């Protein structure tokens, strides 16, 4: 038996690696990093430096927010239309981009242990995509990334099942548990029979009652906030003169590209700026179109979405938040109430709720049969999600653990199953 194995939760927003000591039967260390990449080319040189995680954020800010910044890379894994993207003088496939993050985490863990570990239990959502072909493509790309990062023995485990294993370590009695893993890209659900002695059972297949998921998560909430509340500051609904005396709204396609990180990572900057320049002229130099141009040319997307996320986090514990963004002449300040925020993300919450209802009906499970709802994941603290679970199952059934590390630790624990 190998002494150490890794459990890696490659997430849309954050990624975590947990080290399991198989001889001592304990987690000895967990590393957590933002799933962020930053590339910068040295002046008067073809040399490109690459940064991952918090160092990527630091380098991005210290370089005046120039260079190429990528977030939410996991969301491109199932996209058949994504072949590669050019970063300066090099092309990167989806697997190449993920490799950088996995290799970085592996390097930190290997350095901690002072040895190279080749065995990994790698998490995946229940659904990367509802299309089986795209779903398989995403897992194949993730496997290739793990191989390129230096792993040899690779086992996949569903992320909510991994979270179930982490929660199971805290139990004193048997329970039927609904695990809700709410990440940046997906919301995954597993109903499983758990108990303090069940981890000793080599095959847990019969304990898994049902599993499923929907391609909606925290990024969807941020995208809705951007689309609903902020695009008007960048020219949405502004009128331009299409012909003498005829006024039309600036085309919505100019704003589609800035409403999600999945789109902002890979849009054609020069083409979009040319279009913005054209409508900036047509609107007689409307300052909101100038805001849009500055946002794109100055690469301010990450700073803006970080402010959106700050408001989301604040509203998980308070009823009011001031959204504020001031940068390069763009000045936005608006009060956001919890009721207003819940309305903004209500469409996504309703879709999650409707999916959960159909999931339970399809698997012939009633709310009364669920002893506990264990909610985890980077977006699990959103109050509308908690309220959804309380409404469906009751306040007394809701439990939570380590929102960022439960899955990676559970992946490592699943070595025994």
C-alpha positions in Angstrom: 0.0 0.0 0.0 1.3 3.4 -1.0 1.8 5.7 2.0 0.4 8.9 0.4 -2.3 9.6 -2.2 -3.8 12.9 -3.3 -7.4 13.9 -3.6 -7.9 16.9 -5.9 -11.0 18.9 -6.3 -10.4 21.0 -9.5 -13.1 23.6 -9.1 -14.5 26.5 -11.2 -13.5 29.1 -8.6 -11.1 27.3 -6.3 -9.2 24.1 -6.4 -8.0 22.0 -3.4 -5.6 19.1 -2.9 -5.7 16.9 0.2 -2.9 14.5 1.2 -4.0 11.2 2.8 -1.6 9.2 4.8 -2.9 5.7 4.1 -0.8 4.1 6.9 -2.1 6.5 9.6 -5.6 6.8 8.1 -5.6 10.6 8.3 -5.5 13.8 6.2 -2.1 15.4 6.8 -2.4 18.6 4.7 -4.8 20.4 2.4 -3.7 23.0 -0.1 -6.3 25.5 -1.5 -5.8 27.8 -4.4 -7.9 30.0 -6.7 -8.4 28.4 -10.1 -6.8 31.4 -11.8 -4.1 31.7 -14.5 -2.1 34.8 -15.5 0.3 35.1 -18.4 2.6 38.1 -19.0 5.2 38.6 -21.7 8.4 40.4 -20.8 9.1 43.6 -22.7 11.4 43.3 -25.7 11.3 39.5 -25.3 9.3 36.5 -26.3 9.5 35.0 -22.8 6.1 34.5 -21.2 5.8 34.0 -17.5 2.9 32.0 -16.1 1.3 32.3 -12.7 -1.3 30.2 -10.9 -3.7 30.9 -8.0 -3.0 33.8 -5.6 0.4 34.5 -7.3 -1.6 35.0 -10.5 -3.8 37.6 -8.9 -0.7 39.3 -7.3 1.1 39.4 -10.6 -1.9 40.6 -12.5 -2.4 43.5 -10.1 1.3 44.4 -9.9 1.6 44.4 -13.7 -1.2 47.1 -14.0 -3.8 44.5 -15.0 -2.1 44.0 -18.4 -1.3 40.5 -19.7 -3.7 37.6 -20.1 -5.9 36.7 -17.1 -8.1 33.6 -17.0 -10.7 32.5 -14.5 -13.4 29.7 -14.5 -11.3 27.5 -16.9 -13.3 24.4 -15.8 -16.3 25.7 -17.7 -14.6 25.3 -21.1 -13.9 21.6 -20.5 -17.2 20.4 -22.1 -17.2 22.9 -24.9 -16.8 21.1 -28.2 -16.3 24.5 -29.9 -13.2 25.2 -27.8 -10.2 23.8 -29.6 -7.5 26.1 -28.2 -6.7 29.7 -27.4 -3.5 31.6 -28.3 -1.7 33.2 -25.4 1.0 35.4 -26.9 3.1 33.1 -29.1 1.7 29.7 -27.8 -1.5 27.8 -28.2 -3.2 26.2 -25.2 -5.9 23.5 -25.3 -8.4 23.1 -22.5 -6.3 20.3 -21.1 -3.2 22.5 -21.3 -4.8 25.2 -19.2 -6.0 22.7 -16.6 -2.6 21.1 -16.5 -1.0 24.3 -15.2 -3.3 24.4 -12.2 -3.0 20.6 -11.4 0.8 20.7 -11.8 1.0 23.8 -9.5 -1.0 22.0 -6.8 1.0 18.8 -7.2 4.3 20.7 -6.9 3.2 22.3 -3.6 2.2 18.9 -2.2 5.2 17.1 -3.5 7.5 19.7 -2.0 5.6 19.4 1.4 6.2 15.6 1.4 9.6 15.8 -0.3 8.6 13.1 -2.7 6.8 12.7 -6.0 3.3 11.2 -5.7 1.7 9.7 -8.8 -1.6 8.4 -7.4 -4.7 10.7 -7.5 -8.4 10.5 -6.8 -9.7 13.3 -9.0 -13.1 14.9 -8.5 -15.7 15.6 -11.2 -19.2 17.0 -11.1 -22.1 14.6 -11.6 -22.7 16.5 -14.9 -20.1 18.6 -16.7 -22.8 18.9 -19.3 -26.2 17.4 -19.9 -25.1 16.2 -23.3 -23.3 12.8 -22.7 -20.8 13.4 -25.5 -19.8 16.8 -24.0 -19.7 15.3 -20.6 -17.3 12.5 -21.7 -15.2 15.1 -23.5 -14.8 17.1 -20.3 -13.7 14.0 -18.3 -11.2 13.0 -21.1 -9.7 16.5 -21.1 -9.4 16.4 -17.3 -7.7 13.0 -17.4 -5.3 14.3 -20.0 -4.5 17.3 -17.8 -3.8 15.0 -14.8 -1.5 12.8 -16.9 0.4 15.9 -18.2 0.7 17.2 -14.7 2.6 14.0 -13.7 0.0 11.6 -12.3 -0.1 8.0 -13.4 -2.7 6.2 -11.3 -5.9 8.3 -11.8 -9.3 7.5 -10.4 -12.4 9.7 -10.8 -14.9 10.2 -8.1 -18.1 12.2 -8.1 -17.6 15.4 -6.1 -20.8 15.1 -4.0 -20.0 11.5 -3.1 -16.6 12.7 -1.9 -18.3 15.4 0.2 -20.5 12.6 1.6 -17.4 10.7 2.7 -16.0 13.8 4.4 -19.3 14.3 6.3 -19.5 10.6 7.2 -16.4 11.0 9.4 -18.4 13.2 11.8 -21.4 10.9 12.2 -22.4 9.0 15.4 -25.3 7.2 13.8 -26.6 6.0 10.4 -28.3 8.6 8.2 -29.8 9.1 4.8 -28.1 12.2 3.6 -28.7 14.6 0.6 -25.3 16.1 -0.3 -25.7 19.4 -2.1 -22.4 20.5 -3.7 -22.9 24.0 -5.0 -19.8 25.1 -6.9 -19.0 27.9 -9.3 -20.1 26.0 -12.4 -22.5 23.2 -11.3 -24.9 22.2 -8.5 -24.6 18.5 -7.8 -26.8 16.3 -5.6 -26.3 12.8 -4.2 -28.5 10.9 -1.8 -26.5 8.3 0.1 -26.7 6.0 3.1 -24.0 7.1 5.6 -22.8 5.9 9.0 -19.9 5.8 11.4 -19.0 2.2 10.5 -19.8 2.2 6.8 -16.4 3.6 5.7 -15.1 0.1 6.5 -17.2 -1.4 3.6 -15.0 -1.7 0.5 -17.8 -1.3 -2.0 -20.3 1.5 -1.3 -22.2 1.2 -4.5 -25.4 0.0 -2.7 -25.3 3.0 -0.4 -25.6 5.5 -3.2 -29.4 6.0 -3.6 -29.4 8.6 -6.3 -27.2 11.3 -7.9 -27.6 14.1 -10.4 -26.8 17.7 -11.2 -27.5 20.8 -13.1 -25.1 23.2 -14.9 -25.8 26.2 -12.7 -23.6 27.5 -9.9 -22.1 30.6 -8.4 -20.8 31.9 -11.7 -24.5 32.0 -12.9 -25.4 34.2 -9.9 -22.5 36.6 -10.7 -23.5 36.7 -14.4 -27.1 37.5 -13.5 -25.9 40.4 -11.3 -23.7 41.7 -14.0 -26.4 41.5 -16.7 -29.2 42.9 -14.6 -27.5 45.6 -12.5 -24.2 46.6 -14.1 -24.5 46.5 -17.9 -26.6 49.8 -17.9 -23.4 51.5 -16.5 -21.6 50.2 -19.7 -24.1 51.4 -22.3 -27.0 48.9 -22.2 -30.3 50.6 -23.2 -28.4 53.7 -24.5 -29.8 54.9 -27.8 -27.9 55.7 -31.0 -29.0 57.4 -34.2 -29.1 54.6 -36.8 -30.3 57.0 -39.5 -31.5 60.6 -39.5 -34.3 60.8 -36.9 -34.3 57.0 -36.2 -33.1 56.0 -32.7 -32.3 52.4 -31.7 -30.8 50.8 -28.6 -27.1 49.8 -28.8 -27.0 46.1 -29.8 -27.1 43.7 -26.8 -24.3 41.6 -28.3 -21.8 44.2 -27.1 -22.7 43.3 -23.5 -23.1 39.6 -23.9 -19.3 39.2 -23.9 -18.9 40.9 -20.5 -21.6 39.0 -18.5 -19.6 35.9 -17.7 -16.0 34.8 -17.2 -16.5 32.0 -19.6 -16.9 34.6 -22.4 -14.5 37.2 -21.1 -11.6 34.6 -21.1 -11.7 34.2 -24.8 -13.4 37.0 -26.7 -11.7 38.9 -29.5 -10.6 42.1 -27.8 -9.7 44.1 -30.9 -12.8 43.2 -32.8 -15.1 44.1 -29.8 -13.3 47.4 -29.2 -13.8 48.3 -32.9 -17.5 47.8 -32.5 -17.6 49.8 -29.3 -15.7 52.6 -31.0 -18.3 52.6 -33.8 -21.3 53.0 -31.4 -19.4 55.4 -29.2 -19.4 57.7 -32.2 -23.0 57.0 -33.1 -24.1 57.8 -29.5 -22.1 61.1 -29.7 -19.5 59.8 -27.3 -21.8 58.6 -24.6 -19.7 58.2 -21.4 -21.3 54.7 -20.7 -19.9 53.4 -23.9 -16.5 54.8 -22.9 -16.8 52.8 -19.6 -17.3 49.7 -21.7 -14.2 50.4 -23.8 -12.1 51.1 -20.8 -13.3 47.9 -19.1 -12.1 45.8 -22.0 -9.0 47.7 -23.0 -7.7 48.0 -19.4 -8.5 44.4 -18.7 -10.6 45.3 -15.6 -12.9 42.3 -15.8 -11.4 40.5 -12.8 -11.6 43.6 -10.6 -15.2 44.1 -11.5 -16.2 40.5 -10.9 -14.3 40.5 -7.6 -16.5 43.4 -6.5 -19.6 41.4 -7.6 -18.4 38.4 -5.5 -17.7 40.7 -2.5 -21.3 41.8 -2.6 -22.5 38.2 -2.9 -20.4 37.2 0.1 -21.6 40.2 2.2 -25.2 39.4 1.5 -24.7 35.8 2.9 -24.6 37.4 6.3 -26.3 40.8 6.1 -29.4 42.3 4.5 -27.7 45.2 2.8 -24.5 45.7 0.8 -22.9 48.6 -1.1 -21.7 47.5 -4.5 -18.8 49.8 -5.4 -16.4 49.8 -8.3 -14.0 52.6 -9.0 -11.2 52.1 -11.5 -9.7 54.0 -14.5 -12.5 56.6 -14.5 -15.3 54.1 -14.1 -17.3 54.9 -10.9 -20.2 52.7 -9.9 -21.9 52.7 -6.5 -25.3 51.1 -5.8 -27.0 49.8 -2.8 -28.1 46.1 -3.0 -30.6 44.6 -0.6 -30.9 40.9 0.1 -34.4 40.9 -1.4 -33.1 42.7 -4.5 -30.3 40.2 -4.8 -32.6 37.2 -4.4 -34.7 38.6 -7.1 -31.7 39.0 -9.4 -30.6 35.4 -9.0 -34.1 34.1 -8.7 -34.2 32.5 -12.1 -31.1 30.4 -11.3 -32.4 29.5 -7.9 -35.8 28.4 -9.3 -34.0 26.2 -11.9 -32.0 24.5 -9.1 -35.2 24.1 -7.1 -37.2 22.7 -10.0 -34.3 20.3 -10.8 -34.1 19.1 -7.2 -37.9 18.5 -7.2 -37.7 16.4 -10.4 -34.6 14.6 -9.0 -36.4 13.5 -5.9 -39.6 12.4 -7.8 -37.6 10.6 -10.5 -35.8 8.6 -7.8 -38.9 8.1 -5.7 -37.5 9.9 -2.6 -39.6 12.0 -0.3 -38.3 14.9 1.8 -39.3 13.0 4.9 -36.8 10.2 4.0 -33.9 12.6 4.1 -32.4 12.8 7.6 -29.8 15.5 6.8 -29.0 17.9 4.0 -25.2 18.5 3.9 -24.5 21.6 1.9 -21.0 22.3 0.7 -19.1 24.1 -2.1 -17.8 27.6 -2.8 -21.3 29.0 -3.5 -23.1 27.1 -0.7 -23.4 30.1 1.6 -25.7 32.0 -0.7 -28.8 32.6 1.5 -31.3 31.9 -1.3 -29.9 28.4 -1.6 -30.0 27.8 2.1 -33.6 29.1 2.2 -34.4 26.8 -0.7 -33.1 23.7 1.2 -34.9 24.8 4.5 -38.2 25.2 2.6 -37.9 21.8 1.1 -36.5 19.8 4.0 -36.8 21.8 7.2 -34.4 24.0 9.1 -33.3 21.3 11.5 -31.9 19.1 8.7 -29.4 21.5 7.3 -25.7 20.9 8.0 -22.5 22.3 6.5 -18.8 21.7 6.8 -15.6 23.1 5.3 -17.1 24.8 2.2 -13.8 24.9 0.3 -12.1 21.7 1.4 -14.8 19.1 2.1 -14.7 17.7 -1.4 -10.9 17.3 -1.7 -10.7 15.7 1.7 -13.6 13.3 0.8 -11.8 12.5 -2.4 -8.8 11.4 -0.5 -10.9 9.4 2.0 -12.6 7.6 -0.9 -9.3 5.8 -1.4 -10.7 3.2 1.0 -13.8 2.7 -1.1 
